Amino acid sequence: MVSELAAGSDVLAEPDNWLTELHRIKDEGERNHYTFFRRLFESDHAIFNAQAAPANDVWRLPKTDLRFPSHDLLVDPTAYPGHPRSIPDADTRQLAWLGDLTYWLILALLDIGYRDRSAELRMTAQGLMQGPLIAIARALPFHGTGLPFDPLSMGASPGFNRAKNLNLARRLAQEAIYVARRRASLPSSFAIEAFEQVVELLNAYPENVVSGRRR
């Protein structure tokens, strides 16, 4: 689509750069990620080879063995209550919902960050990925499920306009703080402060941007 658009108009700036980046992302997903998962599947990854025997046949270990590289998880779970595939345990579902809020907040920050060419917002989103989101992702499998990555309700209308985009991100961060504070326990590496910093950042962020620059 980028190639077709570039061939017929000049509406897209620097299409060659976009094509180069899109091919890089495509290659990362279709080659690097594929190779990684195939090596796991074939017990040929370095993390297996570094273990004691039978590292060359790790999938034949009993599932109770700490070296067994997988957990039994729910298939296509959701943190939305009342859904046929809803995570049955309420406490686990709440933790998964916190993961959803974090995931949606990351997407909202990336959306604004790329629209405004704001490295600060994009780096903030990356910090949430490498901090709270991965903390929840590592904790959920021990409760029999993974991150659901549920779709956000279309009623949120992300991208409608800048003021609404900022308000959506702010509300997601505030809701994540509320849910996290209600929990009796959180993963040890989960930091509520990360969301409080997001709220402070968004409260100070201007609602008007002209030509890619904040006003």
PyRosetta script that sets phi, psi and omega in degrees:
from pyrosetta import init, pose_from_sequence

init()
pose = pose_from_sequence("MVSELAAGSDVLAEPDNWLTELHRIKDEGERNHYTFFRRLFESDHAIFNAQAAPANDVWRLPKTDLRFPSHDLLVDPTAYPGHPRSIPDADTRQLAWLGDLTYWLILALLDIGYRDRSAELRMTAQGLMQGPLIAIARALPFHGTGLPFDPLSMGASPGFNRAKNLNLARRLAQEAIYVARRRASLPSSFAIEAFEQVVELLNAYPENVVSGRRR")
pose.set_psi(1, -38.4)
pose.set_omega(1, 177.8)
pose.set_phi(2, -64.3)
pose.set_psi(2, -41.5)
pose.set_omega(2, 179.1)
pose.set_phi(3, -63.2)
pose.set_psi(3, -43.2)
pose.set_omega(3, 179.8)
pose.set_phi(4, -65.1)
pose.set_psi(4, -41.8)
pose.set_omega(4, 179.7)
pose.set_phi(5, -64.7)
pose.set_psi(5, -42.6)
pose.set_omega(5, -179.6)
pose.set_phi(6, -65.9)
pose.set_psi(6, -33.2)
pose.set_omega(6, -179.1)
pose.set_phi(7, -73.0)
pose.set_psi(7, -26.2)
pose.set_omega(7, -174.0)
pose.set_phi(8, -106.8)
pose.set_psi(8, -9.0)
pose.set_omega(8, -178.8)
pose.set_phi(9, -160.0)
pose.set_psi(9, 173.2)
pose.set_omega(9, 177.2)
pose.set_phi(10, -112.5)
pose.set_psi(10, 22.9)
pose.set_omega(10, -176.6)
pose.set_phi(11, -69.4)
pose.set_psi(11, -26.4)
pose.set_omega(11, -179.4)
pose.set_phi(12, -99.3)
pose.set_psi(12, 117.3)
pose.set_omega(12, -179.8)
pose.set_phi(13, -72.8)
pose.set_psi(13, 138.1)
pose.set_omega(13, 174.8)
pose.set_phi(14, 50.5)
pose.set_psi(14, 58.1)
pose.set_omega(14, -177.9)
pose.set_phi(15, -61.5)
pose.set_psi(15, -31.3)
pose.set_omega(15, 179.8)
pose.set_phi(16, -62.5)
pose.set_psi(16, -37.6)
pose.set_omega(16, 178.3)
pose.set_phi(17, -65.8)
pose.set_psi(17, -39.9)
pose.set_omega(17, 177.9)
pose.set_phi(18, -64.3)
pose.set_psi(18, -42.0)
pose.set_omega(18, -179.1)
pose.set_phi(19, -64.8)
pose.set_psi(19, -41.2)
pose.set_omega(19, 177.9)
pose.set_phi(20, -60.0)
pose.set_psi(20, -44.3)
pose.set_omega(20, -178.7)
pose.set_phi(21, -68.8)
pose.set_psi(21, -40.2)
pose.set_omega(21, 178.8)
pose.set_phi(22, -63.8)
pose.set_psi(22, -40.3)
pose.set_omega(22, 177.2)
pose.set_phi(23, -66.0)
pose.set_psi(23, -36.4)
pose.set_omega(23, 178.0)
pose.set_phi(24, -63.3)
pose.set_psi(24, -45.0)
pose.set_omega(24, 179.8)
pose.set_phi(25, -64.7)
pose.set_psi(25, -42.0)
pose.set_omega(25, 178.5)
pose.set_phi(26, -60.2)
pose.set_psi(26, -43.8)
pose.set_omega(26, -179.5)
pose.set_phi(27, -66.4)
pose.set_psi(27, -37.7)
pose.set_omega(27, 179.2)
pose.set_phi(28, -62.0)
pose.set_psi(28, -42.5)
pose.set_omega(28, -178.7)
pose.set_phi(29, -74.4)
pose.set_psi(29, -42.5)
pose.set_omega(29, -172.9)
pose.set_phi(30, -85.4)
pose.set_psi(30, -19.3)
pose.set_omega(30, -179.7)
pose.set_phi(31, -113.4)
pose.set_psi(31, -61.6)
pose.set_omega(31, -174.7)
pose.set_phi(32, -62.8)
pose.set_psi(32, -49.2)
pose.set_omega(32, -178.9)
pose.set_phi(33, -67.2)
pose.set_psi(33, -39.9)
pose.set_omega(33, 179.0)
pose.set_phi(34, -61.0)
pose.set_psi(34, -46.5)
pose.set_omega(34, -179.6)
pose.set_phi(35, -61.3)
pose.set_psi(35, -41.9)
pose.set_omega(35, 179.5)
pose.set_phi(36, -60.2)
pose.set_psi(36, -51.0)
pose.set_omega(36, -177.2)
pose.set_phi(37, -69.0)
pose.set_psi(37, -32.2)
pose.set_omega(37, 178.3)
pose.set_phi(38, -67.9)
pose.set_psi(38, -39.6)
pose.set_omega(38, 178.8)
pose.set_phi(39, -65.6)
pose.set_psi(39, -34.7)
pose.set_omega(39, 173.6)
pose.set_phi(40, -63.7)
pose.set_psi(40, -46.6)
pose.set_omega(40, -177.1)
pose.set_phi(41, -61.9)
pose.set_psi(41, -36.9)
pose.set_omega(41, -177.4)
pose.set_phi(42, -93.3)
pose.set_psi(42, 9.3)
pose.set_omega(42, 179.7)
pose.set_phi(43, 57.5)
pose.set_psi(43, 36.4)
pose.set_omega(43, -175.7)
pose.set_phi(44, -116.0)
pose.set_psi(44, 16.6)
pose.set_omega(44, -178.8)
pose.set_phi(45, -86.6)
pose.set_psi(45, 151.4)
pose.set_omega(45, -177.6)
pose.set_phi(46, -59.0)
pose.set_psi(46, -32.3)
pose.set_omega(46, -178.9)
pose.set_phi(47, -66.5)
pose.set_psi(47, -28.7)
pose.set_omega(47, 175.6)
pose.set_phi(48, -79.0)
pose.set_psi(48, -42.9)
pose.set_omega(48, -176.7)
pose.set_phi(49, -63.8)
pose.set_psi(49, -22.5)
pose.set_omega(49, -179.3)
pose.set_phi(50, -82.2)
pose.set_psi(50, -8.4)
pose.set_omega(50, -177.9)
pose.set_phi(51, -90.2)
pose.set_psi(51, 166.9)
pose.set_omega(51, 177.3)
pose.set_phi(52, -71.8)
pose.set_psi(52, 162.5)
pose.set_omega(52, 178.9)
pose.set_phi(53, -55.5)
pose.set_psi(53, 146.6)
pose.set_omega(53, 4.9)
pose.set_phi(54, -96.3)
pose.set_psi(54, 72.1)
pose.set_omega(54, -178.5)
pose.set_phi(55, -58.0)
pose.set_psi(55, -28.5)
pose.set_omega(55, -178.7)
pose.set_phi(56, -77.9)
pose.set_psi(56, -2.8)
pose.set_omega(56, -179.7)
pose.set_phi(57, -144.0)
pose.set_psi(57, 46.9)
pose.set_omega(57, -169.8)
pose.set_phi(58, -61.8)
pose.set_psi(58, -28.4)
pose.set_omega(58, -177.9)
pose.set_phi(59, -74.4)
pose.set_psi(59, -10.4)
pose.set_omega(59, 177.0)
pose.set_phi(60, -89.9)
pose.set_psi(60, -3.3)
pose.set_omega(60, 176.1)
pose.set_phi(61, -67.5)
pose.set_psi(61, 150.6)
pose.set_omega(61, 174.4)
pose.set_phi(62, -64.0)
pose.set_psi(62, 149.2)
pose.set_omega(62, -176.9)
pose.set_phi(63, -63.5)
pose.set_psi(63, -18.9)
pose.set_omega(63, 178.8)
pose.set_phi(64, -80.3)
pose.set_psi(64, -12.3)
pose.set_omega(64, 179.5)
pose.set_phi(65, -71.6)
pose.set_psi(65, 132.9)
pose.set_omega(65, -179.0)
pose.set_phi(66, -62.0)
pose.set_psi(66, -19.9)
pose.set_omega(66, 179.4)
pose.set_phi(67, -85.0)
pose.set_psi(67, -9.5)
pose.set_omega(67, 179.0)
pose.set_phi(68, -64.6)
pose.set_psi(68, 126.3)
pose.set_omega(68, -166.8)
pose.set_phi(69, -87.2)
pose.set_psi(69, 25.1)
pose.set_omega(69, -177.1)
pose.set_phi(70, -151.9)
pose.set_psi(70, 159.6)
pose.set_omega(70, 174.6)
pose.set_phi(71, -119.1)
pose.set_psi(71, 149.5)
pose.set_omega(71, 169.8)
pose.set_phi(72, -77.1)
pose.set_psi(72, 118.3)
pose.set_omega(72, -176.3)
pose.set_phi(73, -122.2)
pose.set_psi(73, 158.3)
pose.set_omega(73, 173.2)
pose.set_phi(74, -61.9)
pose.set_psi(74, 147.2)
pose.set_omega(74, 178.7)
pose.set_phi(75, -89.0)
pose.set_psi(75, 122.0)
pose.set_omega(75, 176.0)
pose.set_phi(76, 50.5)
pose.set_psi(76, 57.8)
pose.set_omega(76, -177.8)
pose.set_phi(77, -76.2)
pose.set_psi(77, 163.6)
pose.set_omega(77, 173.7)
pose.set_phi(78, -136.9)
pose.set_psi(78, 148.6)
pose.set_omega(78, 176.9)
pose.set_phi(79, -91.8)
pose.set_psi(79, -1.5)
pose.set_omega(79, 176.0)
pose.set_phi(80, -72.4)
pose.set_psi(80, 122.6)
pose.set_omega(80, 179.6)
pose.set_phi(81, -69.6)
pose.set_psi(81, 148.6)
pose.set_omega(81, 177.7)
pose.set_phi(82, 84.9)
pose.set_psi(82, -7.6)
pose.set_omega(82, 179.3)
pose.set_phi(83, -79.2)
pose.set_psi(83, 148.5)
pose.set_omega(83, 178.9)
pose.set_phi(84, -57.0)
pose.set_psi(84, -29.0)
pose.set_omega(84, 179.7)
pose.set_phi(85, -103.1)
pose.set_psi(85, 17.1)
pose.set_omega(85, -178.1)
pose.set_phi(86, -62.5)
pose.set_psi(86, 140.0)
pose.set_omega(86, 177.6)
pose.set_phi(87, -60.2)
pose.set_psi(87, 121.2)
pose.set_omega(87, -170.5)
pose.set_phi(88, -68.0)
pose.set_psi(88, -38.1)
pose.set_omega(88, -177.9)
pose.set_phi(89, -77.4)
pose.set_psi(89, 123.9)
pose.set_omega(89, -173.8)
pose.set_phi(90, -62.7)
pose.set_psi(90, -40.9)
pose.set_omega(90, -178.5)
pose.set_phi(91, -67.0)
pose.set_psi(91, -42.8)
pose.set_omega(91, 177.5)
pose.set_phi(92, -65.4)
pose.set_psi(92, -40.3)
pose.set_omega(92, 179.5)
pose.set_phi(93, -62.4)
pose.set_psi(93, -37.3)
pose.set_omega(93, 178.7)
pose.set_phi(94, -66.0)
pose.set_psi(94, -39.6)
pose.set_omega(94, 177.3)
pose.set_phi(95, -65.6)
pose.set_psi(95, -39.7)
pose.set_omega(95, 176.8)
pose.set_phi(96, -65.2)
pose.set_psi(96, -36.3)
pose.set_omega(96, 177.4)
pose.set_phi(97, -64.4)
pose.set_psi(97, -38.4)
pose.set_omega(97, 175.2)
pose.set_phi(98, -62.8)
pose.set_psi(98, -36.2)
pose.set_omega(98, 175.1)
pose.set_phi(99, -64.9)
pose.set_psi(99, -40.5)
pose.set_omega(99, 176.4)
pose.set_phi(100, -60.6)
pose.set_psi(100, -46.8)
pose.set_omega(100, -180.0)
pose.set_phi(101, -59.3)
pose.set_psi(101, -41.2)
pose.set_omega(101, 178.7)
pose.set_phi(102, -64.7)
pose.set_psi(102, -43.8)
pose.set_omega(102, 179.0)
pose.set_phi(103, -61.4)
pose.set_psi(103, -46.7)
pose.set_omega(103, -179.9)
pose.set_phi(104, -65.0)
pose.set_psi(104, -37.9)
pose.set_omega(104, 178.3)
pose.set_phi(105, -64.0)
pose.set_psi(105, -41.6)
pose.set_omega(105, 177.4)
pose.set_phi(106, -58.9)
pose.set_psi(106, -46.3)
pose.set_omega(106, 179.9)
pose.set_phi(107, -63.2)
pose.set_psi(107, -40.3)
pose.set_omega(107, 179.7)
pose.set_phi(108, -64.4)
pose.set_psi(108, -41.9)
pose.set_omega(108, 179.1)
pose.set_phi(109, -66.7)
pose.set_psi(109, -39.5)
pose.set_omega(109, 177.8)
pose.set_phi(110, -64.6)
pose.set_psi(110, -40.6)
pose.set_omega(110, 179.6)
pose.set_phi(111, -59.5)
pose.set_psi(111, -50.0)
pose.set_omega(111, 179.6)
pose.set_phi(112, -67.2)
pose.set_psi(112, -41.4)
pose.set_omega(112, -177.1)
pose.set_phi(113, -61.3)
pose.set_psi(113, -39.4)
pose.set_omega(113, 179.7)
pose.set_phi(114, -78.8)
pose.set_psi(114, -35.4)
pose.set_omega(114, 176.9)
pose.set_phi(115, -62.3)
pose.set_psi(115, -41.0)
pose.set_omega(115, -176.0)
pose.set_phi(116, -94.5)
pose.set_psi(116, -1.6)
pose.set_omega(116, -175.1)
pose.set_phi(117, 55.1)
pose.set_psi(117, 43.9)
pose.set_omega(117, -179.1)
pose.set_phi(118, -99.3)
pose.set_psi(118, 105.8)
pose.set_omega(118, 177.0)
pose.set_phi(119, -64.8)
pose.set_psi(119, -30.3)
pose.set_omega(119, -178.9)
pose.set_phi(120, -62.6)
pose.set_psi(120, -45.8)
pose.set_omega(120, 180.0)
pose.set_phi(121, -69.7)
pose.set_psi(121, -37.8)
pose.set_omega(121, 179.1)
pose.set_phi(122, -66.0)
pose.set_psi(122, -39.7)
pose.set_omega(122, 177.9)
pose.set_phi(123, -68.4)
pose.set_psi(123, -33.9)
pose.set_omega(123, 176.0)
pose.set_phi(124, -63.7)
pose.set_psi(124, -43.1)
pose.set_omega(124, 176.8)
pose.set_phi(125, -60.8)
pose.set_psi(125, -42.1)
pose.set_omega(125, 179.7)
pose.set_phi(126, -63.7)
pose.set_psi(126, -37.9)
pose.set_omega(126, 177.9)
pose.set_phi(127, -63.4)
pose.set_psi(127, -37.0)
pose.set_omega(127, 176.9)
pose.set_phi(128, -68.4)
pose.set_psi(128, -35.3)
pose.set_omega(128, 177.1)
pose.set_phi(129, -63.1)
pose.set_psi(129, -47.4)
pose.set_omega(129, -173.8)
pose.set_phi(130, -82.5)
pose.set_psi(130, -8.4)
pose.set_omega(130, -179.8)
pose.set_phi(131, -111.2)
pose.set_psi(131, -96.2)
pose.set_omega(131, -175.2)
pose.set_phi(132, -58.8)
pose.set_psi(132, -41.3)
pose.set_omega(132, -176.5)
pose.set_phi(133, -64.8)
pose.set_psi(133, -45.4)
pose.set_omega(133, -178.5)
pose.set_phi(134, -70.7)
pose.set_psi(134, -28.5)
pose.set_omega(134, 176.6)
pose.set_phi(135, -63.4)
pose.set_psi(135, -43.1)
pose.set_omega(135, 178.8)
pose.set_phi(136, -70.3)
pose.set_psi(136, -40.4)
pose.set_omega(136, -179.0)
pose.set_phi(137, -61.1)
pose.set_psi(137, -34.5)
pose.set_omega(137, 179.8)
pose.set_phi(138, -78.8)
pose.set_psi(138, -25.6)
pose.set_omega(138, -177.0)
pose.set_phi(139, -84.1)
pose.set_psi(139, -37.5)
pose.set_omega(139, -172.7)
pose.set_phi(140, -60.4)
pose.set_psi(140, -39.5)
pose.set_omega(140, -179.1)
pose.set_phi(141, -58.3)
pose.set_psi(141, -27.4)
pose.set_omega(141, 177.8)
pose.set_phi(142, -73.5)
pose.set_psi(142, -8.0)
pose.set_omega(142, 175.5)
pose.set_phi(143, -110.5)
pose.set_psi(143, 13.2)
pose.set_omega(143, 173.5)
pose.set_phi(144, 86.1)
pose.set_psi(144, 16.0)
pose.set_omega(144, 178.3)
pose.set_phi(145, -149.9)
pose.set_psi(145, 169.6)
pose.set_omega(145, 175.7)
pose.set_phi(146, -117.6)
pose.set_psi(146, -179.2)
pose.set_omega(146, 175.3)
pose.set_phi(147, -61.7)
pose.set_psi(147, 127.9)
pose.set_omega(147, -177.0)
pose.set_phi(148, -77.1)
pose.set_psi(148, -24.9)
pose.set_omega(148, -176.1)
pose.set_phi(149, 49.1)
pose.set_psi(149, 49.6)
pose.set_omega(149, -179.6)
pose.set_phi(150, -64.3)
pose.set_psi(150, 148.4)
pose.set_omega(150, 173.6)
pose.set_phi(151, -71.8)
pose.set_psi(151, 142.5)
pose.set_omega(151, 176.5)
pose.set_phi(152, -76.9)
pose.set_psi(152, 141.3)
pose.set_omega(152, 179.2)
pose.set_phi(153, -53.0)
pose.set_psi(153, 135.4)
pose.set_omega(153, 179.4)
pose.set_phi(154, -64.4)
pose.set_psi(154, -17.3)
pose.set_omega(154, 177.3)
pose.set_phi(155, -63.8)
pose.set_psi(155, -15.5)
pose.set_omega(155, 178.6)
pose.set_phi(156, -71.1)
pose.set_psi(156, -25.0)
pose.set_omega(156, 177.3)
pose.set_phi(157, 51.2)
pose.set_psi(157, 53.8)
pose.set_omega(157, 176.3)
pose.set_phi(158, -62.8)
pose.set_psi(158, 141.1)
pose.set_omega(158, 179.9)
pose.set_phi(159, 89.0)
pose.set_psi(159, 0.6)
pose.set_omega(159, -176.8)
pose.set_phi(160, -64.1)
pose.set_psi(160, -50.9)
pose.set_omega(160, 170.7)
pose.set_phi(161, -161.6)
pose.set_psi(161, 170.6)
pose.set_omega(161, -172.3)
pose.set_phi(162, -64.7)
pose.set_psi(162, -42.5)
pose.set_omega(162, -178.2)
pose.set_phi(163, -61.8)
pose.set_psi(163, -42.8)
pose.set_omega(163, 179.6)
pose.set_phi(164, -69.9)
pose.set_psi(164, -35.3)
pose.set_omega(164, 177.4)
pose.set_phi(165, -61.5)
pose.set_psi(165, -46.5)
pose.set_omega(165, 179.7)
pose.set_phi(166, -65.3)
pose.set_psi(166, -40.1)
pose.set_omega(166, 179.7)
pose.set_phi(167, -65.5)
pose.set_psi(167, -39.7)
pose.set_omega(167, 177.7)
pose.set_phi(168, -60.6)
pose.set_psi(168, -48.3)
pose.set_omega(168, -179.7)
pose.set_phi(169, -61.9)
pose.set_psi(169, -41.9)
pose.set_omega(169, -179.9)
pose.set_phi(170, -63.4)
pose.set_psi(170, -43.4)
pose.set_omega(170, -179.5)
pose.set_phi(171, -66.5)
pose.set_psi(171, -37.3)
pose.set_omega(171, 177.5)
pose.set_phi(172, -63.1)
pose.set_psi(172, -42.8)
pose.set_omega(172, 179.3)
pose.set_phi(173, -65.2)
pose.set_psi(173, -41.6)
pose.set_omega(173, 179.5)
pose.set_phi(174, -65.6)
pose.set_psi(174, -39.4)
pose.set_omega(174, 178.8)
pose.set_phi(175, -66.7)
pose.set_psi(175, -38.6)
pose.set_omega(175, 177.5)
pose.set_phi(176, -62.1)
pose.set_psi(176, -40.8)
pose.set_omega(176, 177.7)
pose.set_phi(177, -62.9)
pose.set_psi(177, -43.8)
pose.set_omega(177, -179.2)
pose.set_phi(178, -61.6)
pose.set_psi(178, -47.5)
pose.set_omega(178, -179.1)
pose.set_phi(179, -65.2)
pose.set_psi(179, -42.8)
pose.set_omega(179, -178.8)
pose.set_phi(180, -63.1)
pose.set_psi(180, -40.1)
pose.set_omega(180, -178.3)
pose.set_phi(181, -70.7)
pose.set_psi(181, -22.6)
pose.set_omega(181, 179.6)
pose.set_phi(182, -79.9)
pose.set_psi(182, -17.3)
pose.set_omega(182, -177.0)
pose.set_phi(183, -78.7)
pose.set_psi(183, 142.9)
pose.set_omega(183, 177.9)
pose.set_phi(184, -71.9)
pose.set_psi(184, -32.4)
pose.set_omega(184, -179.9)
pose.set_phi(185, -144.9)
pose.set_psi(185, 148.1)
pose.set_omega(185, 178.8)
pose.set_phi(186, -130.7)
pose.set_psi(186, 157.2)
pose.set_omega(186, 173.7)
pose.set_phi(187, -53.5)
pose.set_psi(187, 142.6)
pose.set_omega(187, -173.1)
pose.set_phi(188, -58.2)
pose.set_psi(188, -30.1)
pose.set_omega(188, -177.8)
pose.set_phi(189, -94.2)
pose.set_psi(189, 6.4)
pose.set_omega(189, 179.2)
pose.set_phi(190, -82.6)
pose.set_psi(190, 128.4)
pose.set_omega(190, -177.1)
pose.set_phi(191, -119.1)
pose.set_psi(191, 111.8)
pose.set_omega(191, 176.1)
pose.set_phi(192, -62.3)
pose.set_psi(192, -29.9)
pose.set_omega(192, -178.0)
pose.set_phi(193, -56.8)
pose.set_psi(193, -29.0)
pose.set_omega(193, 179.5)
pose.set_phi(194, -61.4)
pose.set_psi(194, -37.2)
pose.set_omega(194, 179.7)
pose.set_phi(195, -76.3)
pose.set_psi(195, -36.1)
pose.set_omega(195, 176.9)
pose.set_phi(196, -62.6)
pose.set_psi(196, -37.9)
pose.set_omega(196, 177.3)
pose.set_phi(197, -67.2)
pose.set_psi(197, -35.1)
pose.set_omega(197, 177.1)
pose.set_phi(198, -63.9)
pose.set_psi(198, -43.7)
pose.set_omega(198, 178.9)
pose.set_phi(199, -60.5)
pose.set_psi(199, -45.1)
pose.set_omega(199, 178.4)
pose.set_phi(200, -60.5)
pose.set_psi(200, -42.3)
pose.set_omega(200, -179.9)
pose.set_phi(201, -63.3)
pose.set_psi(201, -45.0)
pose.set_omega(201, -177.7)
pose.set_phi(202, -71.5)
pose.set_psi(202, -32.8)
pose.set_omega(202, 177.4)
pose.set_phi(203, -65.4)
pose.set_psi(203, -30.4)
pose.set_omega(203, -179.8)
pose.set_phi(204, -91.4)
pose.set_psi(204, -6.6)
pose.set_omega(204, -174.9)
pose.set_phi(205, -79.8)
pose.set_psi(205, 131.7)
pose.set_omega(205, -178.8)
pose.set_phi(206, -68.2)
pose.set_psi(206, 148.9)
pose.set_omega(206, -178.0)
pose.set_phi(207, -89.5)
pose.set_psi(207, -5.2)
pose.set_omega(207, 179.8)
pose.set_phi(208, -122.6)
pose.set_psi(208, 135.1)
pose.set_omega(208, 177.2)
pose.set_phi(209, -132.9)
pose.set_psi(209, 133.0)
pose.set_omega(209, 179.4)
pose.set_phi(210, -122.1)
pose.set_psi(210, 126.3)
pose.set_omega(210, 177.5)
pose.set_phi(211, 53.4)
pose.set_psi(211, 42.6)
pose.set_omega(211, 175.3)
pose.set_phi(212, 78.2)
pose.set_psi(212, 3.7)
pose.set_omega(212, 179.1)
pose.set_phi(213, -117.9)
pose.set_psi(213, 144.6)
pose.set_omega(213, -179.6)
pose.set_phi(214, -71.0)
pose.set_psi(214, 145.7)
pose.set_omega(214, 176.8)
pose.set_phi(215, -126.6)
pose.dump_pdb("model.pdb")
